[in-house]
Amino acid sequence: MSADNGIYIVQFPDGYRVTHAQAIENIDYYNPGTKERKEILKDYFSESPLFKTTEKAFEYAKEINEEILKDDFCPIVEYGICYLGEYESFD
């Protein structure tokens, strides 16, 4: 069985955001700039704190990873920590 999960870092115009998610490929389903894509990006990243540097974003991603690996129920991060590049704002 596949966990299909990972910890993903994305650069937005205002900084970097990190999320732990499944099916991250959904963020690229719609064309850039469309209402649908902005909604998907918001679903995945709006609850994440904003970081000004990649270093801080990666530090946070590592903290999330450590917490998941300590979980007795499902200590799996199948795709690890991934930087996905630059995306448009979801606001």
N, C-alpha and C positions, 0 to 999 in steps of 0.2 A: 504494500500500500504506500502511496506517495503522500508526503505532507504538503508538497507544492508551496512551501512557504519560504520566506526570506526576510531579511532586514534591508530596506531599500533607502538610499539617499538620493535626493533630487535637488538640483539647484534651481530655485525660482528667482525672479527678478529681485526680490527683497531678501534673499538668503537661502540657506539650506534647510531642508526638512527631512525627517527620518520617520519611516513607518515599518511596522512588522505586519506583513500581509501575505495573503494567498492570491494567486491568479493576478499577479502584477501586470501581466501583459494586457489587461483590460485598459490600462491608462493610454495605450496606443491604438485602441480600436477605432476611435473617431479622429477625424482630421484636426490638426492644431488650430486653435482659435475658435472652434465651434462650441456652442452652448453645451452640447453633450459631453465633449471632452473636459470642459471646465468642471462640470458636475462630477465626473469620474475622478478627476484630480482632487477635487474638494473632498469627496468621499474617502479617498485614501490618505490625504495629507493634512486636512484642516485641523485635526486635533493635535498635530505634532508641534512641539516648540520650534521656534525659529532660531537658527544659528548663523552667525556672520562668517564663519570660516569652515572649511572642510575638516580641519582638525577637530574642532568642537563637535561637528556632526558625527564624525567617526568615533569619537570618544563616547558619545551618547549611544550610538549603534552598538558598540562593544558592551556597554552596560545592559542594554536590552538583551543582547545575545547571552550574556552571563546569567541573567535572570531566567531566561527560557531554559537554558541547559541545567539549571538547578531544579526545575520543575519535575517532580516525581511522576506526573501523569503523562506528559508528552515532551520530553527534552530533545526536540528535533528542530533544527533550522536547516532545512534541506539545501537551500541555495546560498547560505551564509550571508555575509554583508556585501551588498552590491551598490556601486555608484551608477546611476542610470543616466546621468547627463543633465542637460538644461531643458527646462519646460517653461511654458508661459504661465502667467499668473492665473489662478482659478477664481479670483475676485471679480 
